[in-house]
Each structure stands twice: as C-alpha cells, then as structure tokens.
C-alpha cells in the first residue's frame, strides 16, 4: 500500500536502496542465525510475494510483492552462503532499478497503460520484456544465475524439499511477470483513429542509463563462472 501511494522515484528507493541496510545486518550476523527460522521466513516470504501479486493491476504493488519474494530467496541462503545472498541482492537491485527507470520514463503505473507502450516506444517494450523475464529467473538471462546457484547450494546441503518448494514458488512470480509481458508485447490497445503509430515527439527525459542497466540485468549469465570464482 505504501509503495502504491508514493511516486515512482520514491518507490524505486524504497524497493532497492532500503534493502541494503537489513541485508548488510543479516550478513554480519549470518554465522549466528538459526536455519529453521530462516527456512520458515524464506518460505512464507516467497509464498506471500507470489500469491499477493497474482491479482494486482498496479505495477508498483506487483513490484512490492516481487520484492518480498526476492527477500525470501536471500534469507534462505544467508546462513549457507552469505556472499551468494549479496549477489542475489545486487542482481535484484539492478533489475528493479531498470524497471522503475523505464516506468518513470514512460509515466506508466498500471498494467492496462502498458498496452499502448509499443505505440510510444518499441525499444522500451523490449527492455521491459527482458528485465521481467530476468526477474522471474528464466534462463539464459541474468536473473537465472542467483536462483540456480541458491538451489544448487540447498541441494548440496541436503535441503532438497526446500529447494523444490522455492523453485515452485518462483513460478507464482513468473506468472504475474508474464501477465505484464502479455499486456506489454502481445496485446494491442484499441484505437479510435486509423493511425497505429504515434507521432514521434522529441523526448525531454534522458534514457542514457536504461540501455546499460537492461544489458546488465539480462545478459550476464555467461559470467557465472567468474562470480562462482569470486564467491569461493
């Protein structure tokens, strides 16, 4: 509710920058954490984040539920491999930052407004598609890397049931990401005139950082061996 009621730039700060402090605190005290409590928190977070976002139409609310689910992925691995939790946070922040910058650039806050985005800016449509699929954890995009490594760590620590439940809960998030992608790229907003393409007015907002962030948030999977080397 808070995320929906504030501006896109404030929501961006709330869902990215403000995650750093609690994650840093958990990282500092990670050796003393209780694994059973972490598993319970992680499972509840991923399920709440998944189920809560299914029926939403406001993009800021969907991203808030997505944020809850991603915190669950960070919590479950914090005791086993805290560095991996930080990698997950970094990739999540980059992807969420990209999405909020795109939404701020296009001034869109609801799913139904996205149906006309192809008419205004086709490259932004492709950027949203890649970033959302990456957030959902689909290969061969960057977001698949932390989920894959976390599941691998859980299996190697004999938490196979929890790894299965986490993988299944990720499908809930992927479902509402696919809803947004469907509205953005596969539907056409009904127009009353015959013109399908909007006249290209000169843009006043800058988009310098959006292409770079889109590439980082979607095309870093081949660098996985490098990240593994740095973590271990």
LUMDO-519301 format. One record per residue: residue number from 1; residue in one letter; chain; x, y, z of N, C-alpha, C in turn. Coordinates in steps of 0.1 Angstrom, whole numbers, plus 5000, padded with zeros to 4 digits. Atoms other than C-alpha are relative to their C-alpha. Layout:
! LUMDO-519301
NUM; a; A; X; Y; Z; X; Y; Z; X; Y; Z
...
***
This chain:
! LUMDO-519301
1; x; A; 5008; 4988; 5000; 5000; 5000; 5000; 5009; 5013; 5000
2; x; A; 4990; 4988; 5000; 5029; 5024; 5008; 5006; 5002; 4986
3; x; A; 4994; 4999; 5013; 5046; 5016; 4975; 4990; 5006; 4990
4; x; A; 5010; 4996; 5009; 5014; 5022; 4956; 4997; 5015; 5001
5; x; A; 5004; 4986; 4997; 5008; 5056; 4973; 5011; 5010; 4997
6; x; A; 4989; 4991; 5002; 5042; 5071; 4966; 5004; 5001; 4985
7; x; A; 4996; 4999; 5014; 5058; 5083; 4934; 5010; 4989; 4995
8; x; A; 4992; 5011; 5005; 5078; 5060; 4911; 5015; 5001; 5005
9; x; A; 4986; 4999; 4996; 5112; 5075; 4921; 5001; 4997; 5015
10; x; A; 4999; 5003; 4986; 5104; 5072; 4958; 4998; 4984; 5002
11; x; A; 5001; 5014; 5000; 5092; 5036; 4952; 5012; 4993; 4996
12; x; A; 4988; 5006; 5004; 5124; 5028; 4935; 5010; 5000; 5011
13; x; A; 4991; 4999; 4989; 5144; 5040; 4965; 4995; 4990; 5011
14; x; A; 5005; 5008; 4989; 5121; 5021; 4989; 5003; 4985; 4997
15; x; A; 4999; 5014; 5003; 5124; 4988; 4970; 5015; 4996; 4996
16; x; A; 4986; 5003; 5004; 5162; 4990; 4962; 5009; 5004; 5011
17; x; A; 4990; 4995; 4991; 5183; 5012; 4984; 4997; 4996; 5015
18; x; A; 5004; 5004; 4987; 5164; 5004; 5016; 5002; 4986; 5004
19; x; A; 4998; 5014; 4998; 5171; 4967; 5012; 5015; 4998; 5005
20; x; A; 4985; 5002; 4998; 5209; 4972; 5016; 5003; 4999; 5015
21; x; A; 4997; 5000; 4985; 5209; 4980; 5054; 4996; 4987; 5007
22; x; A; 5003; 5013; 4993; 5189; 4949; 5066; 5008; 4989; 4995
23; x; A; 4992; 5012; 5006; 5208; 4926; 5042; 5014; 5001; 5006
24; x; A; 4987; 4999; 4994; 5241; 4940; 5055; 5000; 4995; 5014
25; x; A; 5001; 5005; 4986; 5230; 4934; 5091; 4999; 4985; 5001
26; x; A; 5001; 5015; 5000; 5220; 4898; 5083; 5013; 4994; 4996
27; x; A; 4987; 5006; 5004; 5253; 4893; 5065; 5010; 5000; 5012
28; x; A; 4991; 4999; 4989; 5272; 4905; 5096; 4997; 4989; 5011
29; x; A; 5004; 5010; 4989; 5253; 4881; 5120; 4997; 4987; 4994
30; x; A; 5004; 5012; 5006; 5249; 4853; 5095; 5005; 4987; 5007
31; x; A; 4996; 5013; 4993; 5270; 4827; 5115; 4992; 4996; 5012
32; x; A; 5008; 5003; 4988; 5247; 4830; 5145; 4985; 4998; 4997
33; x; A; 5014; 5001; 5004; 5214; 4827; 5125; 4995; 4985; 5002
34; x; A; 5006; 5013; 4998; 5190; 4798; 5131; 4994; 4995; 4986
35; x; A; 5004; 5004; 5013; 5185; 4778; 5099; 4985; 4997; 4999
36; x; A; 5015; 5003; 5001; 5149; 4766; 5108; 4992; 5013; 4999
37; x; A; 5007; 4987; 5000; 5138; 4802; 5114; 5002; 5006; 4986
38; x; A; 4998; 4994; 5013; 5154; 4813; 5081; 4992; 4993; 4989
39; x; A; 5008; 5007; 5009; 5137; 4785; 5062; 4985; 5004; 5001
40; x; A; 5014; 4996; 4998; 5103; 4794; 5077; 4997; 5014; 4994
41; x; A; 5001; 4987; 5005; 5108; 4831; 5069; 5001; 5000; 4985
42; x; A; 4998; 5000; 5014; 5120; 4824; 5034; 4988; 4994; 4993
43; x; A; 5012; 5007; 5006; 5091; 4800; 5026; 4988; 5010; 5000
44; x; A; 5011; 4991; 4999; 5065; 4825; 5039; 5001; 5012; 4991
45; x; A; 4998; 4988; 5008; 5081; 4854; 5021; 4998; 4997; 4985
46; x; A; 5002; 5003; 5014; 5082; 4836; 4987; 4986; 4997; 4997
47; x; A; 5014; 5003; 5003; 5047; 4823; 4990; 4991; 5013; 5001
48; x; A; 5007; 4987; 4999; 5033; 4857; 5002; 5002; 5009; 4988
49; x; A; 4996; 4992; 5011; 5052; 4875; 4975; 4994; 4995; 4987
50; x; A; 5005; 5005; 5012; 5039; 4851; 4949; 4985; 5001; 4999
51; x; A; 5015; 5000; 5000; 5002; 4848; 4959; 4995; 5014; 5000
52; x; A; 5005; 4986; 4999; 4999; 4885; 4968; 5000; 5007; 4987
53; x; A; 4999; 4992; 5012; 5010; 4897; 4934; 4991; 4995; 4988
54; x; A; 5007; 5006; 5011; 4987; 4874; 4913; 4988; 5009; 4996
55; x; A; 5012; 4994; 5003; 4956; 4896; 4915; 5001; 5015; 4999
56; x; A; 4998; 4985; 4999; 4972; 4931; 4913; 5000; 5006; 4986
57; x; A; 4999; 4993; 5012; 4969; 4956; 4885; 5009; 5012; 5000
58; x; A; 4991; 4989; 4998; 4991; 4983; 4899; 5015; 4995; 4999
59; x; A; 4987; 5005; 5002; 5027; 4979; 4887; 5009; 5001; 5013
60; x; A; 4992; 4998; 4988; 5042; 4994; 4919; 4997; 4989; 5011
61; x; A; 5004; 5010; 4991; 5022; 4969; 4940; 5006; 4986; 4996
62; x; A; 4994; 5012; 5005; 5034; 4940; 4919; 5015; 4999; 5003
63; x; A; 4986; 4999; 4997; 5070; 4951; 4923; 5003; 4999; 5015
64; x; A; 4998; 5001; 4986; 5065; 4954; 4960; 4999; 4985; 5004
65; x; A; 5001; 5015; 4997; 5053; 4917; 4962; 5012; 4993; 4995
66; x; A; 4988; 5007; 5006; 5081; 4907; 4939; 5012; 5002; 5010
67; x; A; 4989; 4997; 4991; 5105; 4924; 4964; 4999; 4991; 5012
68; x; A; 5002; 5009; 4988; 5090; 4903; 4993; 5005; 4986; 4996
69; x; A; 4996; 5014; 5004; 5096; 4871; 4973; 5015; 4999; 4999
70; x; A; 4985; 5001; 5001; 5132; 4880; 4965; 5007; 5001; 5013
71; x; A; 4994; 5000; 4987; 5139; 4887; 5001; 5000; 4986; 5006
72; x; A; 5001; 5014; 4996; 5128; 4851; 5008; 5012; 4992; 4994
73; x; A; 4988; 5006; 5006; 5155; 4839; 4984; 5013; 5003; 5007
74; x; A; 4988; 4995; 4993; 5181; 4860; 5002; 5001; 4994; 5014
75; x; A; 5000; 5005; 4986; 5170; 4848; 5036; 5004; 4985; 5001
76; x; A; 4998; 5014; 4998; 5172; 4811; 5029; 5015; 4996; 4998
77; x; A; 4986; 5003; 5003; 5208; 4812; 5017; 5010; 5007; 5009
78; x; A; 4992; 4991; 4992; 5221; 4837; 5043; 5010; 4992; 5009
79; x; A; 4991; 5008; 4991; 5235; 4810; 5066; 5010; 4991; 4993
80; x; A; 4992; 5010; 5008; 5248; 4786; 5040; 5011; 5008; 4992
81; x; A; 4990; 4992; 5008; 5265; 4812; 5017; 4996; 5015; 5000
82; x; A; 5004; 4986; 4999; 5261; 4849; 5027; 5004; 5008; 4988
83; x; A; 4995; 4992; 5012; 5281; 4861; 4996; 4990; 4998; 4989
84; x; A; 5010; 5002; 5010; 5255; 4845; 4974; 4988; 5008; 5002
85; x; A; 5011; 4991; 4996; 5228; 4864; 4992; 5002; 5014; 4995
86; x; A; 4997; 4987; 5004; 5246; 4896; 4984; 5000; 5001; 4984
87; x; A; 5001; 5000; 5015; 5249; 4886; 4947; 4986; 5001; 4995
88; x; A; 5014; 5000; 5003; 5212; 4879; 4946; 4994; 5015; 5002
89; x; A; 5004; 4986; 4997; 5206; 4914; 4962; 5004; 5009; 4989
90; x; A; 4995; 4991; 5010; 5228; 4931; 4936; 4993; 4999; 4987
91; x; A; 5007; 5002; 5013; 5211; 4915; 4906; 4986; 5005; 5001
92; x; A; 5013; 4995; 4998; 5177; 4922; 4921; 4999; 5015; 4999
93; x; A; 5000; 4985; 5000; 5185; 4959; 4927; 5002; 5005; 4986
94; x; A; 4998; 4995; 5014; 5198; 4963; 4891; 4988; 4998; 4992
95; x; A; 5012; 5002; 5009; 5167; 4947; 4875; 4989; 5009; 5005
96; x; A; 5011; 4991; 4996; 5143; 4966; 4897; 5002; 5014; 4997
97; x; A; 4997; 4987; 5004; 5161; 4998; 4891; 4997; 5003; 4985
98; x; A; 5002; 4999; 5014; 5159; 4992; 4854; 4985; 5002; 4997
99; x; A; 5015; 4999; 5002; 5121; 4986; 4856; 4994; 5013; 5005
100; x; A; 5006; 4987; 4995; 5114; 5017; 4877; 5004; 5012; 4991
101; x; A; 4996; 4989; 5009; 5135; 5039; 4854; 4992; 5000; 4987
102; x; A; 5009; 5001; 5012; 5115; 5026; 4824; 4986; 5005; 5003
103; x; A; 5014; 4995; 4996; 5082; 5032; 4842; 5000; 5015; 5002
104; x; A; 4999; 4986; 4998; 5093; 5066; 4852; 5001; 5008; 4987
105; x; A; 4998; 4994; 5013; 5104; 5074; 4817; 4987; 5001; 4992
106; x; A; 5012; 5001; 5008; 5071; 5063; 4802; 4987; 5005; 5008
107; x; A; 5010; 4995; 4991; 5050; 5076; 4832; 4988; 4990; 5001
108; x; A; 5010; 5010; 4999; 5031; 5043; 4835; 5000; 4994; 5014
109; x; A; 5002; 5006; 4986; 5017; 5029; 4868; 4991; 4988; 5000
110; x; A; 5009; 5011; 5000; 4991; 5004; 4857; 5002; 4990; 4988
111; x; A; 4998; 5010; 5011; 4991; 4972; 4836; 4993; 5004; 4987
112; x; A; 5008; 4996; 5012; 4964; 4985; 4812; 5007; 5011; 4992
113; x; A; 4993; 4990; 5007; 4985; 5015; 4804; 5012; 4995; 4992
114; x; A; 4989; 5006; 5008; 5013; 4992; 4792; 4996; 4996; 4986
115; x; A; 5004; 5005; 5013; 4992; 4980; 4763; 5002; 5010; 4989
116; x; A; 4998; 4990; 5010; 4998; 5013; 4745; 5015; 5004; 4999
117; x; A; 4986; 4996; 4999; 5036; 5014; 4752; 5007; 4997; 4986
118; x; A; 4994; 5003; 5013; 5045; 4997; 4718; 4998; 5012; 4991
119; x; A; 5004; 4989; 5009; 5028; 5027; 4702; 5009; 5012; 5003
120; x; A; 4992; 4988; 4996; 5050; 5052; 4721; 5015; 4997; 4999
121; x; A; 4986; 5003; 5000; 5084; 5034; 4724; 5002; 4985; 5000
122; x; A; 4998; 5014; 5002; 5091; 5000; 4710; 5012; 4995; 5007
123; x; A; 4989; 5005; 4993; 5126; 4997; 4725; 4997; 4998; 5015
124; x; A; 5003; 5001; 4986; 5112; 5003; 4760; 4991; 4987; 5002
125; x; A; 5008; 5012; 4999; 5087; 4974; 4753; 5010; 4988; 5001
126; x; A; 4990; 5011; 5000; 5117; 4951; 4746; 5008; 5000; 5013
127; x; A; 4992; 4999; 4987; 5136; 4964; 4777; 4992; 4994; 5011
128; x; A; 5009; 5005; 4990; 5106; 4956; 4799; 4999; 4985; 4999
129; x; A; 5000; 5015; 5002; 5103; 4921; 4784; 5012; 4993; 5005
130; x; A; 4988; 5007; 4996; 5139; 4912; 4790; 5002; 5001; 5015
131; x; A; 4998; 4998; 4986; 5140; 4927; 4825; 4991; 4992; 5009
132; x; A; 5010; 5008; 4993; 5108; 4910; 4837; 5003; 4985; 4999
133; x; A; 4996; 5014; 5001; 5119; 4876; 4824; 5012; 4997; 5008
134; x; A; 4989; 5002; 4992; 5152; 4881; 4841; 4997; 5000; 5015
135; x; A; 5005; 5000; 4986; 5135; 4890; 4874; 4993; 4987; 5004
136; x; A; 5007; 5013; 4998; 5114; 4858; 4870; 5010; 4988; 5001
137; x; A; 4990; 5010; 4999; 5146; 4838; 4868; 5001; 4990; 4988
138; x; A; 5000; 5009; 5011; 5143; 4824; 4833; 5014; 5000; 4993
139; x; A; 4987; 5000; 5008; 5175; 4812; 4815; 4997; 5004; 4986
140; x; A; 4986; 4998; 4996; 5195; 4824; 4797; 5003; 5014; 5004
141; x; A; 4998; 4986; 4995; 5191; 4857; 4815; 5007; 5001; 5013
142; x; A; 4992; 4998; 4988; 5210; 4872; 4844; 4993; 4995; 5013
143; x; A; 5008; 5004; 4988; 5182; 4865; 4870; 5000; 4986; 5003
144; x; A; 5000; 5014; 4998; 5185; 4828; 4865; 5012; 4996; 5008
145; x; A; 4987; 5004; 4993; 5221; 4828; 4879; 4998; 4999; 5015
146; x; A; 5001; 5002; 4986; 5213; 4835; 4916; 4991; 4989; 5005
147; x; A; 5010; 5011; 4996; 5183; 4812; 4917; 5006; 4986; 4998
148; x; A; 4993; 5013; 5003; 5203; 4784; 4901; 5011; 4997; 5010
149; x; A; 4990; 5003; 4990; 5232; 4788; 4925; 4994; 4998; 5014
150; x; A; 5007; 5002; 4987; 5209; 4791; 4955; 4994; 4986; 5001
151; x; A; 5005; 5013; 5001; 5191; 4759; 4945; 5011; 4989; 5001
152; x; A; 4989; 5009; 5000; 5224; 4742; 4939; 5006; 4998; 5015
153; x; A; 4995; 5000; 4987; 5236; 4752; 4974; 4991; 4992; 5010
154; x; A; 5010; 5006; 4992; 5204; 4740; 4990; 5000; 4985; 4999
155; x; A; 4999; 5014; 5003; 5206; 4706; 4973; 5013; 4994; 5006
156; x; A; 4987; 5006; 4995; 5243; 4701; 4983; 5000; 5000; 5015
157; x; A; 5001; 5000; 4986; 5233; 4709; 5019; 4988; 4991; 5005
158; x; A; 5011; 5009; 4997; 5205; 4682; 5018; 4987; 5006; 5004
159; x; A; 5013; 4993; 4999; 5176; 4707; 5017; 4993; 4998; 4987
160; x; A; 5006; 5002; 5013; 5161; 4691; 4986; 4985; 5004; 5000
161; x; A; 5014; 4996; 4999; 5125; 4696; 4998; 4998; 5015; 4999
162; x; A; 5001; 4985; 5000; 5131; 4733; 5004; 5003; 5005; 4987
163; x; A; 4996; 4995; 5013; 5148; 4737; 4971; 4989; 4998; 4990
164; x; A; 5012; 5003; 5009; 5118; 4721; 4953; 4989; 5011; 5003
165; x; A; 5011; 4990; 4997; 5093; 4744; 4972; 5004; 5014; 4995
166; x; A; 4996; 4987; 5005; 5114; 4775; 4964; 4999; 5001; 4985
167; x; A; 5001; 5000; 5015; 5116; 4766; 4927; 4985; 5001; 4996
168; x; A; 5014; 4999; 5003; 5078; 4761; 4927; 4994; 5013; 5003
169; x; A; 5005; 4986; 4997; 5071; 4794; 4944; 5005; 5010; 4990
170; x; A; 4995; 4991; 5011; 5092; 4811; 4917; 4990; 5001; 4989
171; x; A; 5010; 5001; 5012; 5065; 4800; 4892; 4989; 5010; 5003
172; x; A; 5010; 4990; 4997; 5040; 4823; 4910; 5004; 5013; 4996
173; x; A; 4995; 4987; 5004; 5062; 4853; 4905; 5001; 5001; 4985
174; x; A; 4999; 5001; 5014; 5068; 4842; 4869; 4987; 5002; 4993
175; x; A; 5013; 4999; 5006; 5031; 4841; 4863; 4996; 5015; 4999
176; x; A; 5005; 4986; 5001; 5024; 4877; 4872; 5010; 5009; 4992
177; x; A; 4991; 4994; 5009; 5055; 4888; 4853; 4995; 4998; 4986
178; x; A; 5005; 5004; 5013; 5041; 4870; 4823; 4987; 5008; 4996
179; x; A; 5012; 4992; 5003; 5008; 4889; 4827; 5004; 5014; 4995
180; x; A; 4996; 4987; 5005; 5027; 4922; 4824; 5006; 4999; 4986
181; x; A; 4994; 5002; 5013; 5047; 4909; 4794; 4989; 4998; 4990
182; x; A; 5011; 5002; 5009; 5015; 4898; 4778; 4993; 5013; 4996
183; x; A; 5006; 4987; 5003; 4999; 4932; 4782; 5009; 5009; 4993
184; x; A; 4991; 4991; 5007; 5030; 4949; 4770; 5003; 4997; 4986
185; x; A; 4995; 5003; 5014; 5040; 4930; 4739; 4990; 4992; 4992
186; x; A; 5009; 5009; 5008; 5011; 4907; 4729; 4986; 5005; 4998
187; x; A; 5013; 4994; 5001; 4981; 4930; 4731; 5001; 5013; 4993
188; x; A; 5000; 4987; 5007; 4971; 4960; 4710; 4989; 5008; 5006
189; x; A; 5010; 4991; 4994; 4953; 4989; 4727; 4990; 5004; 4989
190; x; A; 5010; 4996; 5010; 4920; 4997; 4708; 5001; 5015; 4997
191; x; A; 4999; 4986; 5004; 4924; 5030; 4689; 4988; 5004; 4992
192; x; A; 5012; 4995; 5007; 4896; 5052; 4676; 5004; 5005; 4986
193; x; A; 4996; 4995; 5013; 4916; 5065; 4646; 5008; 4989; 4992
194; x; A; 4994; 5010; 5009; 4933; 5047; 4617; 5015; 5000; 5002
195; x; A; 4986; 4999; 4998; 4968; 5058; 4628; 5005; 4990; 5011
196; x; A; 4995; 5010; 4991; 4987; 5029; 4645; 5012; 5005; 5008
197; x; A; 4988; 4996; 4994; 5019; 5047; 4652; 4999; 5015; 5005
198; x; A; 5000; 4986; 4995; 5021; 5078; 4674; 5011; 5008; 4994
199; x; A; 4990; 4991; 5006; 5039; 5108; 4660; 5012; 5001; 5010
200; x; A; 4989; 5000; 4991; 5074; 5107; 4674; 5004; 5014; 5005
201; x; A; 4997; 4987; 4994; 5076; 5138; 4696; 5014; 4999; 5007
202; x; A; 4987; 5001; 4993; 5111; 5147; 4709; 4999; 4998; 5015
203; x; A; 5001; 5003; 4986; 5117; 5132; 4743; 5008; 5010; 5009
204; x; A; 4994; 4991; 4991; 5125; 5155; 4772; 5008; 4993; 5011
205; x; A; 4993; 5007; 4990; 5136; 5128; 4796; 5012; 4992; 4994
206; x; A; 4988; 5007; 5005; 5171; 5112; 4793; 4998; 4985; 5004
207; x; A; 5000; 5015; 4998; 5175; 5074; 4789; 5014; 4994; 5000
208; x; A; 4986; 5004; 5002; 5213; 5072; 4790; 5003; 4987; 5007
209; x; A; 4996; 5012; 4992; 5215; 5046; 4818; 4991; 4988; 4998
210; x; A; 5009; 5011; 5002; 5185; 5025; 4808; 5005; 4988; 4991
211; x; A; 4994; 5011; 5009; 5202; 5005; 4779; 5011; 4992; 5008
212; x; A; 4989; 5007; 4993; 5232; 4998; 4801; 4995; 4991; 5011
213; x; A; 5006; 5008; 4990; 5211; 4986; 4830; 4992; 4988; 4995
214; x; A; 5007; 5011; 5006; 5190; 4965; 4807; 5009; 4988; 4996
215; x; A; 4990; 5010; 5004; 5220; 4947; 4793; 5006; 4993; 5013
216; x; A; 4994; 5006; 4988; 5235; 4941; 4828; 4989; 4991; 5007
217; x; A; 5010; 5008; 4993; 5201; 4928; 4842; 4995; 4988; 4992
218; x; A; 5005; 5011; 5008; 5196; 4904; 4813; 5010; 4991; 4993
219; x; A; 4991; 5007; 5008; 5228; 4893; 4797; 5013; 4996; 5007
220; x; A; 4988; 5003; 4993; 5253; 4884; 4824; 5002; 4985; 5004
221; x; A; 4999; 5014; 4996; 5246; 4847; 4827; 5013; 4993; 4996
222; x; A; 4987; 5006; 5004; 5278; 4837; 4807; 5011; 5003; 5010
223; x; A; 4990; 4996; 4991; 5298; 4854; 4835; 4999; 4992; 5013
224; x; A; 5003; 5008; 4988; 5285; 4828; 4861; 5013; 4994; 5006
225; x; A; 4988; 5006; 4994; 5319; 4810; 4864; 5009; 5011; 5007
226; x; A; 4992; 4989; 4994; 5336; 4844; 4872; 4994; 5003; 5014
227; x; A; 5007; 4997; 4987; 5310; 4851; 4900; 5003; 4988; 5010
228; x; A; 4997; 5012; 4991; 5315; 4815; 4914; 5014; 5000; 5005
229; x; A; 4986; 4999; 4996; 5353; 4820; 4915; 5001; 5011; 5010
230; x; A; 4998; 4989; 4991; 5349; 4853; 4933; 4993; 4997; 5014
231; x; A; 5007; 5003; 4987; 5324; 4838; 4959; 5008; 4989; 5008
232; x; A; 4994; 5011; 4993; 5345; 4807; 4967; 5015; 5002; 5001
***
